[in-house]
Amino acid sequence: MNNFVKHGDIVTMKAPYNVASGGGAQVGQLFGVTVATVAYQDDGEFKTTGIFDLTKIGSQAWAVGDLVYWDNTNKRCTTVATGNLLIGAAMAAVTNAAGNTVGQVRLNGVARPNEA
């Protein structure tokens, strides 16, 4: 098979903003979690699949299997579809307490348009 390039679970992309190691970033319609800290406009390695603890909006309850979106304006996950990029599904329930600002997300690894 001479046309295989790579598996694609880790891709190299230019960081659209400064991203700390383990942080999420949206590049066009792609989403990934950085393998290491990446400075704005530098090439970095982004993991596009797997299960990650990611920053989420506080005061928002999640159930296992809820669709999770990336709010690129606020650089965090949410279950609100409008204007946000579908990135995967919740893998753990989270209560709606204001201090619950981390959620477990299974990345879908698929480029999707932002939800209207």
ABEGO torsion letter per residue (X at the ends): XAABABAGABBBBBBABBBBBGBBBBBEABBBBBABBBBBGBBBBBBABEBBBBBBBBGBBBBBGBBBBBBAAAGBBBABABGBBBAEBBABBBBABAABABBBBBBAGBBBBBBX
